[in-house]
Every structure is written in structure tokens, then in C-alpha cells.
Amino acid sequence: MKKQQLNYTNKITALYCRLSRDDEYNGDSMSIQTQKAMLKHYAEENGFFNCMYFIDDGYSGTNYNRPDFQKLLSEIEAGRIATVIVKDLSRLGREYLQTGYYTEVFFSQHDVRFIAVNDNVDTHNGDNEFAPFKNIINEWYAKDISRKIRSAYKTKALNGEFTGMRAPYGYRKSPENKHKLIPDENALVVKRMYRMAVEGNSCGAIATILRKELIPTPGAYLRGKDGILHKDERVKYPYGWLASTVRDILMNEVYIGNIVSLCHTTKSFKDKRIVERPKEDWIRVENTHEPLIDKDTFYTVQKRISVKKPQKKANPANIFRGLVFCGECGSSLVYKKENSKLETEKYECNLYKHRGKNYCSNHSISAEDLKSIVLEDINRHISFSQKDKSAYIRQLVNQTNNSLNDEKNAYQKELNQISLRLEELNTILQSMYEDKVFQKISEERYTAMSANFEKEETELKQRYSEIKTKLSQHTQQSKSAKEFADLLEQYTPITKLDAVLLNTLIEKIIVHEKRNENGQKIMPIEIYYRFIGKIGTDIT
């Protein structure tokens, strides 16, 4: 094939690869490594230089919020991409309207050449008349695959097979049949929980006993390929049993040998948000596996835990409800009255209250002090805004930008480092794959070596996406000063706070532990307002 000499060497040629679990039905022909090798060969044969891979492994074609796809769009908007090459149109996406927007509008607006190799689409040559029809076919394919998967899950559910990703607490998946449950080492804990419930212990009391005995929670460990449980070091509170966790276990029919399936679904094959199905649509199959609890005990427990104490009505005195948080651990501060004649109102750390000094410190603030501080700060903003609204908005914008500059610079530096490392990883993985193809390294060694690199790559992409989101939020935050000033216009200086006012103006309040400053004990308090976030005291 004759190579084309292109004038794009100063810009990037983006080689985009995507694979979802649905595509795995097609075997190796759709794998990421196969796509990479094919696109590399095509680029070399056709004179495309300065190539960079953008890879989204495990993302549906109907989801366009993929980390590397979003990175690709950002690079295009920055003017650094000349050409985008994919294996076929379905790699770009399977939702025909959105895919058509990128191929027909977005790429054209940014002078980007788009090539779908197997579909003979090349916007440089105008070879894309069939692309809209191909996009529709790809969407039909995604819809058909979704229907087949739903049908397959329903068939498995009707057969009483377990289809969850993770076995319920007290069970493991059978080594011989991953759709069948067998008891594991935590079965004894489950049996004991039911016994304590029959004896009259509440869910909260059972949770307290499990916490004190340092029994790991259901999420505190992972099961390895060898079937053995291993501690999950990412879990912050491995023994932090809650009443809700206990209640979920005590109400689950899986412990009497039943499988209840299809309790939740997604809204559609395009909208992946989870919604609960009506109970009449749930599928229940009895006696599918060995029970841990007999039915008499189970239904006795249901009667006991279904008797709940009347829920307390919201305390009208607690005007900061849901707004105040601990600056040390991040949990909410809860309203409380001291047991004294004065009945002093205060807010204290919820985590300390329920889990003790090993999790946070015993610090609190009186309700009166909090009201005084917040009232003074709100009136300060109202006064400045009424004095000169335009000047007030300018100062808000300047201060917001100044307060974010250091953080934005740090984020941008981290983004650059991640981008460089991802490029390095792409080069490493590509080189390793070629070594495997040409038998310079064995399949086993390639698998072992690539696993760590691919894990690092996934983590870096996730972090990249998180940082981009934060930077976007910062940009929006600096533009919202006028909205906050408009909000203040409806108020004159305030003499008394109430819950409606607080929730209208304030996003959250962070209360830190007291610390010594120049011989005095100071309790730092940060007030985050709606639209503008945290603003310092130098507004004048």
C-alpha cells in the first residue's frame, strides 16, 4: 500500500480503542490488544505519525463519559489532535445520535480527520455517506445485546442461580459452580446474629457487640482467587458495624435457602441509573442452596425487627440540621442537649459519639456560639452587597480565584504528570505485547508483568477523571459570584436565623477542633456558601 505523506506531524494522531463486557461475546477479534496492533499497523502503512493511544477498557458504547474518551475530547479542544482513528464506528460509540454528532459536527468544527478503518469512513475523502446508517445499526446491536443479557439473567434467576458479583455475607460461590452458594467461615457469625435477635437484642445492640468483638464487617475483606478471605486495606472502618448492616442481613431470605433476584434494574440500555423494580416483578426461588437459618427462626426475627420505635420528628431547635460537619473526620455534627438544669444546646461529632475516641476526638460547639458566628458572617455579606453590589461581586470573584490558584496549579501539575505516565505505560504495554507476539517473552510472563501496569493505568485514568471534574467545578465556582449576590438582595440585615434561611444561603459549615494560637484556644470554623464556597474575612 502506498504511504500518504501527511502534514500532521506536529500534531497527535489519536488511536482510540474501546472494549466493553458486551463486546467480549465477539472474542479476541475485539480485544484491546488486537485493536492496538491493528491501528498501529494502519497508521504506519498510511503515513500517520506522532501516534498516541486512548483506551477505555470495560466501558459501554452507550456511555460517552469514559475517561480516555473525555481526555481525547479535551486534547481536540486544545488543538493538539489532527486525526482520530478507530477500528470501526462502534468503537467510538453505539448511540447513533451522539456518535453522529462527533463524526459529523464536533470533529469537523475542530478540523480533525476521522477514520473508521473497517467501515471505510474517512472524513478527509468524504467517504462517510453510510456512517449514519452504520451508527443506527450499532445502536440496534447495543439494544439487542442488552435485551439478550437481561433475558439471560432472567433465565438464570428463574433457575435459582445466584447472579450477583459478590456472595452474601456468610456464603461463598461454589468452586464447581459459581452460580451456587455454599456456607463459608462467616456462617457462624450470621447464625449468632439471628440468635441474638431472637433473644431480644435490637439491630443497634447487635452491631455494638460485633464492633466491640472486632468482627470484620461484610465489606472489610475480599475473597481471592484461591477462595480465601483477605483483608481489604482500603476499608477505613473494618469493624464499623451499623444497625442498618445488621438489619439487611436479618431480613435477607438468602439465609433460609432462597434466592430473590431481579430486585433492581436500569432505566434503559442507554440510561444505566439503577432503579428498584416493583416487588411483584421480583423472582423468588426457594431451596436453592444450604440454609443457615431455619424458617421458624427467620420469621420470628422478622416480627421482632419490624417493630420499630416511632421516628422522632425533626427538632425545630436544630436549625443547622444536615449543614454542620466535623473538620477532623468529615462526619456530621449532631444536635444534643446537655443533661443539666440549663439544658445547654450543642453540636458534637457523630462519629465520636457512636464509635469513640479511636475514630475521632471529643469536640463540640454550643448552638449559641454557632448561631452568633454564622449570623455575623451572613450580615457581613449582606452589608457589603448592599453598599456596592458591583464592587462586592468583583471582590468575590478575585478572592475565589486567588484562593483556588494554588490548588488549581497543583491539580494541573498532577494532570501533566499523569498524562506523561500514561504515555509511558502505553509504550511499555505495546512493547511487551510485541515481545509476546514475537515470542521474546512467554505468555505467562507477559500476563504477570502486564497485570501491574494495567492496574496502574486504570487507577491513573480514574484519578485523571476526578481531577478534571474538580477543575471544572472550580471554574464554575469562580463565575457564580453574581448568583450569590442576587440571592442576598432579598434580605435585609438579619436578627434571627432559621432553617429555611440557612439552607438557602449555606452549603455546609466545617467545625474544627480547638487549637492553640498565640496562647489562646481557637476553634476554626469554615462557612461554605452556595455558589461561591468558602470566602475569607477580607471582603471590604
Disulfide bonds with the S-S distance in Angstrom:
none
